[in-house]
Amino acid sequence: MSSTSEPSSSDLQDFFGNYWDLFAGTILGILALVFHLNGFPYLAVLFAGLGIASFSFTVSEIAEILAERLQEPYSSFVLTFSAVAVEILLLFMIMLESSHGEQALETVKSGIISAVIVDMNVLLGIAVFVGGLRFKEQEHNEDTSSTYTTILLVASVALLVPSVLAYSSGGSANLLTASYLIAFLLGVYYLSIFIFQTKTHIHFFKATARSRIFRLRRKKRQGGMEEEEEDDYIFEKLSIPVNLVIIFTLIFLIGIIAEIFASDGMQIAKDYEISAALAGLVIAIISVSPELFTAIKAAKADQIQRVVNIAMGASTVSILLTVPILMLLSPFADIQLTLDFNSLQVGALILTVILAWKTTDNGETNYVEGISHLMFFLAFAVIAAFYH
């Protein structure tokens, strides 16, 4: 009797260990809906945020499975697109709340910039810090970081155009037109970059022979490869099309919960006069959190190339795709979204790109560089909390 009961208990523990995020997302989402309908906005926002993070973690896990079946840079594309889809959903739901006040649109703008700041400083910073503590130094393809920082710097400067117009004489009248033109240019820029990454310069986004040899030598010194454990994770056994359907289903559920989060969250922000900068930062952290776990696991496995691809790739998509898509959707919601970012947002974005360029340009990372990114983020968070 005892021999038969032990495996069943272990199997049950493994089952919950594998699917805790699905259970948590479902329960938290239901609780958020119940509290929302019964007039408890604080609890509704709390459980909605946790529910979104839980379901996003499942999306990230499935995306990672799909990524393992593909090669770079396609594997990182899957991971970044799945995360950015959640970000766009959250920001669009908040944009729909703009009928209740301008605070919602300011939060959307802050969310766009904050997504890059969180990706480049929190995700990259923590992963580089963890990897640096474990391996002292890690190597990646310097062409990857050089290309991404160049792209991000150009995109950041492009976002300055509507912001400058807002302060020029008569420029505010053309602000909306300029915003649409910049969004269009960013979209075209992304198409050229997509071809660059997937067709003409794929080698720029793969680990170099030098970094692969570096890892193999280290593993030999540490006693060889670690044995892989068997996994009964159901999504590992499903085909790519089925997993894609599951991802889109989960993103749809996230969208429903995001509507609760946006509705009650904006009301709380208005009541307590929470700055748009801080609200945008919270949204970015929620949307980026699943990617963070993936990046940490990659850093621990000495796959710093994948960390760089995820962090910088997600940042690139956050500007070059999120901005055009939100601008495209705004007229259908009868909303005038303009790209007049404030000095804090544009300044923090450009400084983030410069910092990432300095810490990754030589193709090597260590834990001090990770700490530097985290220090920058904490300083920005302090300013965001008090910036009105």
C-alpha positions as a LaTeX table, in Angstrom:
\begin{tabular}{lrrr}
\hline
Residue & $x$ (\AA) & $y$ (\AA) & $z$ (\AA) \\
\hline
Met1 & 0.00 & 0.00 & 0.00 \\
Ser2 & 2.76 & 2.45 & 0.95 \\
Ser3 & 4.73 & 1.72 & $-2.23$ \\
Thr4 & 1.73 & 2.57 & $-4.41$ \\
Ser5 & 0.77 & 5.69 & $-2.44$ \\
Glu6 & 4.23 & 7.27 & $-2.60$ \\
Pro7 & 4.35 & 7.58 & $-6.41$ \\
Ser8 & 0.85 & 9.05 & $-6.54$ \\
Ser9 & 1.79 & 11.67 & $-3.94$ \\
Ser10 & 4.95 & 12.50 & $-5.88$ \\
Asp11 & 3.03 & 12.68 & $-9.14$ \\
Leu12 & 0.52 & 15.07 & $-7.59$ \\
Gln13 & 3.34 & 17.27 & $-6.31$ \\
Asp14 & 4.97 & 17.29 & $-9.76$ \\
Phe15 & 1.62 & 18.09 & $-11.37$ \\
Phe16 & 1.09 & 21.19 & $-9.23$ \\
Gly17 & 4.74 & 22.11 & $-9.64$ \\
Asn18 & 4.36 & 22.07 & $-13.42$ \\
Tyr19 & 1.02 & 23.85 & $-13.63$ \\
Trp20 & 0.91 & 26.14 & $-10.59$ \\
Asp21 & 0.91 & 29.19 & $-12.86$ \\
Leu22 & $-2.22$ & 28.04 & $-14.72$ \\
Phe23 & $-4.04$ & 27.32 & $-11.45$ \\
Ala24 & $-2.86$ & 30.60 & $-9.91$ \\
Gly25 & $-3.81$ & 32.63 & $-12.99$ \\
Thr26 & $-7.30$ & 31.11 & $-13.08$ \\
Ile27 & $-7.99$ & 31.53 & $-9.36$ \\
Leu28 & $-6.51$ & 35.04 & $-9.19$ \\
Gly29 & $-8.42$ & 36.09 & $-12.31$ \\
Ile30 & $-11.72$ & 34.88 & $-10.83$ \\
Leu31 & $-10.98$ & 36.65 & $-7.54$ \\
Ala32 & $-10.15$ & 39.87 & $-9.43$ \\
Leu33 & $-13.49$ & 39.66 & $-11.25$ \\
Val34 & $-15.40$ & 39.01 & $-8.01$ \\
Phe35 & $-13.78$ & 41.95 & $-6.21$ \\
His36 & $-14.27$ & 44.17 & $-9.26$ \\
Leu37 & $-18.00$ & 43.40 & $-9.43$ \\
Asn38 & $-18.43$ & 43.90 & $-5.69$ \\
Gly39 & $-16.71$ & 47.29 & $-5.55$ \\
Phe40 & $-13.31$ & 46.40 & $-4.03$ \\
Pro41 & $-10.95$ & 48.08 & $-6.53$ \\
Tyr42 & $-7.76$ & 47.69 & $-4.47$ \\
Leu43 & $-8.09$ & 43.91 & $-4.17$ \\
Ala44 & $-9.29$ & 43.68 & $-7.77$ \\
Val45 & $-6.13$ & 45.44 & $-9.04$ \\
Leu46 & $-3.87$ & 43.35 & $-6.78$ \\
Phe47 & $-5.32$ & 40.00 & $-7.89$ \\
Ala48 & $-5.61$ & 41.13 & $-11.52$ \\
Gly49 & $-1.93$ & 42.09 & $-11.59$ \\
Leu50 & $-0.90$ & 38.77 & $-10.05$ \\
Gly51 & $-3.22$ & 36.88 & $-12.41$ \\
Ile52 & $-1.74$ & 38.62 & $-15.44$ \\
Ala53 & 1.79 & 37.80 & $-14.22$ \\
Ser54 & 0.83 & 34.13 & $-13.65$ \\
Phe55 & $-0.71$ & 33.64 & $-17.08$ \\
Ser56 & 2.17 & 35.58 & $-18.64$ \\
Phe57 & 4.56 & 33.14 & $-16.98$ \\
Thr58 & 2.71 & 30.25 & $-18.69$ \\
Val59 & 2.93 & 32.10 & $-22.02$ \\
Ser60 & 6.65 & 32.56 & $-21.44$ \\
Glu61 & 7.12 & 28.86 & $-20.61$ \\
Ile62 & 5.32 & 27.74 & $-23.78$ \\
Ala63 & 7.18 & 30.34 & $-25.83$ \\
Glu64 & 10.45 & 28.97 & $-24.44$ \\
Ile65 & 9.47 & 25.46 & $-25.55$ \\
Leu66 & 8.78 & 26.78 & $-29.04$ \\
Ala67 & 12.04 & 28.74 & $-28.96$ \\
Glu68 & 14.02 & 25.57 & $-28.17$ \\
Arg69 & 12.69 & 24.00 & $-31.38$ \\
Leu70 & 13.95 & 26.96 & $-33.39$ \\
Gln71 & 17.36 & 28.56 & $-33.86$ \\
Glu72 & 18.49 & 32.07 & $-33.03$ \\
Pro73 & 17.34 & 34.68 & $-33.78$ \\
Tyr74 & 13.92 & 33.06 & $-34.29$ \\
Ser75 & 13.87 & 31.57 & $-30.79$ \\
Ser76 & 14.31 & 34.98 & $-29.17$ \\
Phe77 & 11.67 & 36.42 & $-31.52$ \\
Val78 & 9.09 & 34.01 & $-30.11$ \\
Leu79 & 9.94 & 34.99 & $-26.54$ \\
Thr80 & 9.91 & 38.75 & $-27.19$ \\
Phe81 & 6.72 & 38.75 & $-29.26$ \\
Ser82 & 4.82 & 36.79 & $-26.63$ \\
Ala83 & 5.84 & 39.30 & $-23.96$ \\
Val84 & 5.18 & 42.37 & $-26.11$ \\
Ala85 & 1.69 & 41.06 & $-26.92$ \\
Val86 & 0.88 & 41.21 & $-23.20$ \\
Glu87 & 2.38 & 44.71 & $-22.98$ \\
Ile88 & 0.29 & 45.98 & $-25.92$ \\
Leu89 & $-2.88$ & 44.48 & $-24.40$ \\
Leu90 & $-2.28$ & 46.16 & $-21.05$ \\
Leu91 & $-1.48$ & 49.54 & $-22.60$ \\
Phe92 & $-4.46$ & 49.39 & $-24.96$ \\
Met93 & $-6.86$ & 48.62 & $-22.10$ \\
Ile94 & $-5.47$ & 51.58 & $-20.17$ \\
Met95 & $-5.74$ & 53.77 & $-23.29$ \\
Leu96 & $-9.47$ & 52.95 & $-23.41$ \\
Glu97 & $-9.79$ & 54.55 & $-19.96$ \\
Ser98 & $-8.69$ & 57.92 & $-21.36$ \\
Ser99 & $-12.35$ & 59.01 & $-21.58$ \\
His100 & $-12.17$ & 59.44 & $-17.79$ \\
Gly101 & $-9.13$ & 61.74 & $-17.92$ \\
Glu102 & $-5.76$ & 62.52 & $-19.53$ \\
Gln103 & $-3.95$ & 60.52 & $-16.84$ \\
Ala104 & $-4.61$ & 57.30 & $-18.79$ \\
Leu105 & $-2.84$ & 58.53 & $-21.94$ \\
Glu106 & 0.13 & 59.77 & $-19.90$ \\
Thr107 & 0.30 & 56.33 & $-18.28$ \\
Val108 & 0.33 & 54.69 & $-21.73$ \\
Lys109 & 3.24 & 56.90 & $-22.84$ \\
Ser110 & 5.07 & 56.15 & $-19.62$ \\
Gly111 & 4.39 & 52.43 & $-20.08$ \\
Ile112 & 5.98 & 52.44 & $-23.54$ \\
Ile113 & 9.20 & 54.03 & $-22.26$ \\
Ser114 & 9.20 & 52.08 & $-18.98$ \\
Ala115 & 9.05 & 48.76 & $-20.85$ \\
Val116 & 12.43 & 49.54 & $-22.43$ \\
Ile117 & 13.88 & 50.80 & $-19.15$ \\
Val118 & 12.75 & 47.66 & $-17.29$ \\
Asp119 & 13.96 & 45.32 & $-20.06$ \\
Met120 & 17.37 & 46.98 & $-20.35$ \\
Asn121 & 18.01 & 47.64 & $-16.66$ \\
Val122 & 16.01 & 45.16 & $-14.56$ \\
Leu123 & 15.93 & 42.12 & $-16.86$ \\
Leu124 & 19.41 & 42.59 & $-18.29$ \\
Gly125 & 20.79 & 43.85 & $-14.97$ \\
Ile126 & 19.56 & 40.95 & $-12.82$ \\
Ala127 & 20.49 & 38.31 & $-15.41$ \\
Val128 & 23.99 & 39.74 & $-15.89$ \\
Phe129 & 24.41 & 40.05 & $-12.11$ \\
Val130 & 23.32 & 36.43 & $-11.47$ \\
Gly131 & 25.43 & 35.13 & $-14.34$ \\
Gly132 & 28.41 & 37.18 & $-13.22$ \\
Leu133 & 28.25 & 35.79 & $-9.69$ \\
Arg134 & 28.12 & 32.25 & $-11.00$ \\
Phe135 & 30.66 & 32.45 & $-13.83$ \\
Lys136 & 32.69 & 35.60 & $-13.05$ \\
Glu137 & 32.63 & 36.63 & $-16.74$ \\
Gln138 & 30.34 & 35.71 & $-19.61$ \\
Glu139 & 30.83 & 36.29 & $-23.32$ \\
His140 & 28.37 & 37.13 & $-26.07$ \\
Asn141 & 28.46 & 38.31 & $-29.68$ \\
Glu142 & 29.36 & 42.02 & $-29.51$ \\
Asp143 & 27.73 & 42.55 & $-32.91$ \\
Thr144 & 24.37 & 41.81 & $-31.25$ \\
Ser145 & 24.60 & 44.52 & $-28.61$ \\
Ser146 & 26.20 & 46.99 & $-31.02$ \\
Thr147 & 23.37 & 46.56 & $-33.53$ \\
Tyr148 & 20.60 & 46.74 & $-30.95$ \\
Thr149 & 21.97 & 49.83 & $-29.19$ \\
Thr150 & 22.28 & 51.59 & $-32.56$ \\
Ile151 & 18.67 & 50.72 & $-33.41$ \\
Leu152 & 17.42 & 51.86 & $-30.00$ \\
Leu153 & 19.35 & 55.12 & $-30.16$ \\
Val154 & 17.82 & 55.95 & $-33.57$ \\
Ala155 & 14.34 & 55.01 & $-32.30$ \\
Ser156 & 14.82 & 57.19 & $-29.21$ \\
Val157 & 15.83 & 60.17 & $-31.33$ \\
Ala158 & 12.79 & 59.57 & $-33.57$ \\
Leu159 & 10.53 & 59.80 & $-30.51$ \\
Leu160 & 12.05 & 63.23 & $-29.79$ \\
Val161 & 10.49 & 64.72 & $-32.94$ \\
Pro162 & 6.88 & 65.05 & $-31.68$ \\
Ser163 & 8.18 & 66.08 & $-28.25$ \\
Val164 & 10.16 & 68.97 & $-29.76$ \\
Leu165 & 7.19 & 70.03 & $-31.90$ \\
Ala166 & 5.02 & 70.31 & $-28.80$ \\
Tyr167 & 7.26 & 73.14 & $-27.56$ \\
Ser168 & 7.60 & 74.98 & $-30.86$ \\
Ser169 & 5.35 & 77.81 & $-32.00$ \\
Gly170 & 2.39 & 76.33 & $-33.87$ \\
Gly171 & 3.85 & 72.84 & $-33.50$ \\
Ser172 & 1.09 & 71.57 & $-31.24$ \\
Ala173 & $-1.39$ & 71.91 & $-34.14$ \\
Asn174 & 0.67 & 69.39 & $-36.15$ \\
Leu175 & 1.51 & 67.16 & $-33.20$ \\
Leu176 & $-0.97$ & 64.39 & $-34.07$ \\
Thr177 & 0.13 & 64.31 & $-37.72$ \\
Ala178 & 3.79 & 64.17 & $-36.72$ \\
Ser179 & 3.01 & 61.33 & $-34.28$ \\
Tyr180 & 1.41 & 59.26 & $-37.05$ \\
Leu181 & 4.33 & 59.93 & $-39.38$ \\
Ile182 & 6.88 & 58.89 & $-36.75$ \\
Ala183 & 4.84 & 55.75 & $-35.94$ \\
Phe184 & 4.81 & 54.88 & $-39.66$ \\
Leu185 & 8.58 & 55.43 & $-39.94$ \\
Leu186 & 9.21 & 53.25 & $-36.87$ \\
Gly187 & 7.11 & 50.48 & $-38.43$ \\
Val188 & 9.06 & 50.67 & $-41.71$ \\
Tyr189 & 12.32 & 50.74 & $-39.73$ \\
Tyr190 & 11.28 & 47.57 & $-37.92$ \\
Leu191 & 10.55 & 45.77 & $-41.21$ \\
Ser192 & 14.08 & 46.53 & $-42.42$ \\
Ile193 & 15.51 & 45.32 & $-39.11$ \\
Phe194 & 13.43 & 42.13 & $-39.29$ \\
Ile195 & 14.96 & 41.33 & $-42.70$ \\
Phe196 & 18.41 & 42.20 & $-41.31$ \\
Gln197 & 17.95 & 39.78 & $-38.39$ \\
Thr198 & 16.33 & 36.89 & $-40.21$ \\
Lys199 & 17.81 & 37.01 & $-43.71$ \\
Thr200 & 21.00 & 38.96 & $-44.34$ \\
His201 & 22.81 & 39.14 & $-40.96$ \\
Ile202 & 21.60 & 36.20 & $-38.88$ \\
His203 & 25.17 & 35.61 & $-37.66$ \\
Phe204 & 25.05 & 38.96 & $-35.80$ \\
Phe205 & 22.51 & 37.51 & $-33.37$ \\
Lys206 & 24.10 & 34.12 & $-32.68$ \\
Ala207 & 26.76 & 33.16 & $-30.15$ \\
Thr208 & 30.22 & 33.45 & $-31.66$ \\
Ala209 & 32.60 & 30.49 & $-31.88$ \\
Arg210 & 34.76 & 32.22 & $-29.29$ \\
Ser211 & 31.92 & 32.42 & $-26.75$ \\
Arg212 & 30.89 & 28.78 & $-27.42$ \\
Ile213 & 34.46 & 27.57 & $-26.86$ \\
Phe214 & 34.59 & 29.72 & $-23.71$ \\
Arg215 & 31.52 & 27.92 & $-22.34$ \\
Leu216 & 32.72 & 24.44 & $-23.30$ \\
Arg217 & 36.09 & 24.96 & $-21.60$ \\
Arg218 & 34.35 & 26.17 & $-18.46$ \\
Lys219 & 32.04 & 23.14 & $-18.42$ \\
Lys220 & 35.03 & 20.82 & $-18.77$ \\
Arg221 & 36.70 & 22.52 & $-15.80$ \\
Gln222 & 33.51 & 22.12 & $-13.80$ \\
Gly223 & 33.20 & 18.42 & $-14.59$ \\
Gly224 & 31.24 & 18.29 & $-17.80$ \\
Met225 & 27.66 & 18.74 & $-18.85$ \\
Glu226 & 24.80 & 18.44 & $-16.42$ \\
Glu227 & 22.38 & 15.63 & $-17.12$ \\
Glu228 & 18.97 & 16.70 & $-18.30$ \\
Glu229 & 16.00 & 15.54 & $-16.29$ \\
Glu230 & 12.95 & 14.02 & $-17.90$ \\
Asp231 & 9.98 & 16.34 & $-17.95$ \\
Asp232 & 6.30 & 15.41 & $-18.14$ \\
Tyr233 & 5.28 & 18.97 & $-18.96$ \\
Ile234 & 2.31 & 18.55 & $-21.32$ \\
Phe235 & 3.28 & 21.50 & $-23.52$ \\
Glu236 & 6.57 & 19.76 & $-24.35$ \\
Lys237 & 4.57 & 17.02 & $-26.08$ \\
Leu238 & 2.27 & 19.27 & $-28.09$ \\
Ser239 & 2.92 & 20.40 & $-31.66$ \\
Ile240 & 3.91 & 23.95 & $-32.57$ \\
Pro241 & 0.45 & 24.90 & $-33.99$ \\
Val242 & $-1.34$ & 23.62 & $-30.85$ \\
Asn243 & 1.02 & 25.51 & $-28.56$ \\
Leu244 & 0.47 & 28.68 & $-30.61$ \\
Val245 & $-3.31$ & 28.30 & $-30.18$ \\
Ile246 & $-2.79$ & 27.91 & $-26.41$ \\
Ile247 & $-0.60$ & 31.03 & $-26.31$ \\
Phe248 & $-3.25$ & 33.10 & $-28.11$ \\
Thr249 & $-5.95$ & 31.72 & $-25.78$ \\
Leu250 & $-3.94$ & 32.71 & $-22.73$ \\
Ile251 & $-3.28$ & 36.17 & $-24.18$ \\
Phe252 & $-7.06$ & 36.53 & $-24.69$ \\
Leu253 & $-7.62$ & 35.66 & $-21.01$ \\
Ile254 & $-4.91$ & 38.14 & $-20.03$ \\
Gly255 & $-6.80$ & 40.76 & $-22.04$ \\
Ile256 & $-9.97$ & 40.16 & $-20.00$ \\
Ile257 & $-8.09$ & 40.46 & $-16.71$ \\
Ala258 & $-6.20$ & 43.50 & $-18.07$ \\
Glu259 & $-9.52$ & 45.29 & $-18.55$ \\
Ile260 & $-10.21$ & 44.92 & $-14.81$ \\
Phe261 & $-6.67$ & 46.02 & $-13.98$ \\
Ala262 & $-6.96$ & 49.10 & $-16.20$ \\
Ser263 & $-10.44$ & 50.13 & $-15.05$ \\
Asp264 & $-9.85$ & 49.89 & $-11.30$ \\
Gly265 & $-6.16$ & 50.75 & $-11.51$ \\
Met266 & $-6.71$ & 54.10 & $-13.18$ \\
Gln267 & $-9.34$ & 54.98 & $-10.60$ \\
Ile268 & $-6.91$ & 54.23 & $-7.76$ \\
Ala269 & $-4.16$ & 56.23 & $-9.49$ \\
Lys270 & $-6.55$ & 59.18 & $-9.78$ \\
Asp271 & $-7.75$ & 58.96 & $-6.17$ \\
Tyr272 & $-4.24$ & 58.77 & $-4.71$ \\
Glu273 & $-2.60$ & 61.04 & $-7.31$ \\
Ile274 & $-0.10$ & 58.36 & $-8.31$ \\
Ser275 & 2.21 & 59.73 & $-10.99$ \\
Ala276 & 1.84 & 58.44 & $-14.55$ \\
Ala277 & 5.56 & 57.63 & $-14.53$ \\
Leu278 & 5.19 & 55.28 & $-11.55$ \\
Ala279 & 2.00 & 53.72 & $-12.93$ \\
Gly280 & 3.76 & 53.04 & $-16.25$ \\
Leu281 & 6.66 & 51.47 & $-14.39$ \\
Val282 & 4.32 & 49.06 & $-12.56$ \\
Ile283 & 2.72 & 48.04 & $-15.88$ \\
Ala284 & 6.14 & 47.43 & $-17.41$ \\
Ile285 & 7.25 & 45.27 & $-14.49$ \\
Ile286 & 4.10 & 43.13 & $-14.74$ \\
Ser287 & 4.50 & 42.60 & $-18.49$ \\
Val288 & 8.26 & 41.92 & $-18.30$ \\
Ser289 & 8.23 & 39.63 & $-15.22$ \\
Pro290 & 7.84 & 36.31 & $-17.16$ \\
Glu291 & 10.77 & 37.20 & $-19.42$ \\
Leu292 & 12.84 & 37.88 & $-16.32$ \\
Phe293 & 12.61 & 34.24 & $-15.18$ \\
Thr294 & 13.62 & 33.04 & $-18.65$ \\
Ala295 & 16.60 & 35.43 & $-18.73$ \\
Ile296 & 17.80 & 34.35 & $-15.26$ \\
Lys297 & 17.62 & 30.68 & $-16.26$ \\
Ala298 & 19.59 & 31.45 & $-19.42$ \\
Ala299 & 22.24 & 33.36 & $-17.43$ \\
Lys300 & 22.59 & 30.47 & $-14.96$ \\
Ala301 & 23.09 & 28.12 & $-17.93$ \\
Asp302 & 25.81 & 30.47 & $-19.25$ \\
Gln303 & 23.65 & 31.47 & $-22.24$ \\
Ile304 & 24.29 & 35.19 & $-21.96$ \\
Gln305 & 23.80 & 35.54 & $-25.73$ \\
Arg306 & 20.18 & 34.57 & $-25.23$ \\
Val307 & 19.84 & 37.09 & $-22.39$ \\
Val308 & 21.13 & 39.90 & $-24.62$ \\
Asn309 & 18.81 & 38.84 & $-27.44$ \\
Ile310 & 15.78 & 38.77 & $-25.13$ \\
Ala311 & 16.47 & 42.04 & $-23.29$ \\
Met312 & 17.54 & 44.13 & $-26.26$ \\
Gly313 & 15.18 & 42.41 & $-28.70$ \\
Ala314 & 12.20 & 43.05 & $-26.42$ \\
Ser315 & 13.25 & 46.69 & $-26.01$ \\
Thr316 & 13.48 & 47.12 & $-29.76$ \\
Val317 & 10.05 & 45.57 & $-30.35$ \\
Ser318 & 8.60 & 47.63 & $-27.47$ \\
Ile319 & 9.31 & 50.83 & $-29.39$ \\
Leu320 & 9.24 & 49.80 & $-33.04$ \\
Leu321 & 6.08 & 47.67 & $-32.83$ \\
Thr322 & 4.19 & 48.82 & $-29.73$ \\
Val323 & 4.14 & 52.49 & $-30.82$ \\
Pro324 & 2.85 & 51.87 & $-34.39$ \\
Ile325 & 0.25 & 49.33 & $-33.21$ \\
Leu326 & $-1.13$ & 51.60 & $-30.47$ \\
Met327 & $-1.19$ & 54.53 & $-32.89$ \\
Leu328 & $-3.04$ & 52.33 & $-35.40$ \\
Leu329 & $-5.60$ & 51.21 & $-32.82$ \\
Ser330 & $-6.23$ & 54.63 & $-31.27$ \\
Pro331 & $-8.56$ & 56.02 & $-34.02$ \\
Phe332 & $-10.78$ & 52.92 & $-33.78$ \\
Ala333 & $-11.23$ & 53.71 & $-30.09$ \\
Asp334 & $-11.84$ & 57.39 & $-30.95$ \\
Ile335 & $-8.71$ & 58.41 & $-29.03$ \\
Gln336 & $-6.03$ & 60.91 & $-30.03$ \\
Leu337 & $-2.73$ & 59.43 & $-28.89$ \\
Thr338 & 0.25 & 61.70 & $-29.47$ \\
Leu339 & 3.92 & 60.88 & $-28.98$ \\
Asp340 & 4.89 & 63.98 & $-27.02$ \\
Phe341 & 6.98 & 62.28 & $-24.33$ \\
Asn342 & 8.27 & 64.39 & $-21.45$ \\
Ser343 & 11.92 & 65.15 & $-20.71$ \\
Leu344 & 12.18 & 62.47 & $-17.98$ \\
Gln345 & 10.96 & 59.72 & $-20.32$ \\
Val346 & 13.14 & 60.62 & $-23.31$ \\
Gly347 & 16.17 & 61.39 & $-21.14$ \\
Ala348 & 15.92 & 58.11 & $-19.23$ \\
Leu349 & 15.46 & 56.20 & $-22.49$ \\
Ile350 & 18.55 & 57.69 & $-24.15$ \\
Leu351 & 20.68 & 57.25 & $-21.01$ \\
Thr352 & 19.53 & 53.62 & $-20.75$ \\
Val353 & 20.68 & 52.97 & $-24.34$ \\
Ile354 & 24.05 & 54.63 & $-23.65$ \\
Leu355 & 24.53 & 52.56 & $-20.48$ \\
Ala356 & 23.67 & 49.32 & $-22.31$ \\
Trp357 & 26.12 & 50.26 & $-25.06$ \\
Lys358 & 28.93 & 50.83 & $-22.55$ \\
Thr359 & 28.30 & 47.63 & $-20.56$ \\
Thr360 & 28.00 & 45.26 & $-23.55$ \\
Asp361 & 30.17 & 46.74 & $-26.31$ \\
Asn362 & 33.19 & 44.52 & $-25.63$ \\
Gly363 & 31.23 & 41.24 & $-25.75$ \\
Glu364 & 31.83 & 40.45 & $-22.07$ \\
Thr365 & 29.70 & 40.97 & $-18.97$ \\
Asn366 & 30.29 & 40.73 & $-15.23$ \\
Tyr367 & 28.25 & 41.28 & $-12.07$ \\
Val368 & 29.36 & 44.92 & $-11.59$ \\
Glu369 & 27.77 & 45.79 & $-14.93$ \\
Gly370 & 24.59 & 44.10 & $-13.73$ \\
Ile371 & 24.64 & 46.18 & $-10.52$ \\
Ser372 & 25.15 & 49.34 & $-12.60$ \\
His373 & 21.95 & 48.68 & $-14.56$ \\
Leu374 & 20.02 & 48.00 & $-11.36$ \\
Met375 & 21.32 & 51.20 & $-9.74$ \\
Phe376 & 20.19 & 53.19 & $-12.77$ \\
Phe377 & 16.72 & 51.62 & $-12.57$ \\
Leu378 & 16.37 & 52.34 & $-8.85$ \\
Ala379 & 17.36 & 55.97 & $-9.38$ \\
Phe380 & 14.76 & 56.25 & $-12.16$ \\
Ala381 & 12.11 & 54.61 & $-9.95$ \\
Val382 & 12.71 & 57.22 & $-7.20$ \\
Ile383 & 12.29 & 60.06 & $-9.71$ \\
Ala384 & 9.21 & 58.38 & $-11.25$ \\
Ala385 & 7.52 & 58.12 & $-7.87$ \\
Phe386 & 7.68 & 61.88 & $-7.31$ \\
Tyr387 & 7.53 & 63.15 & $-10.91$ \\
His388 & 4.20 & 64.84 & $-11.74$ \\
\hline
\end{tabular}
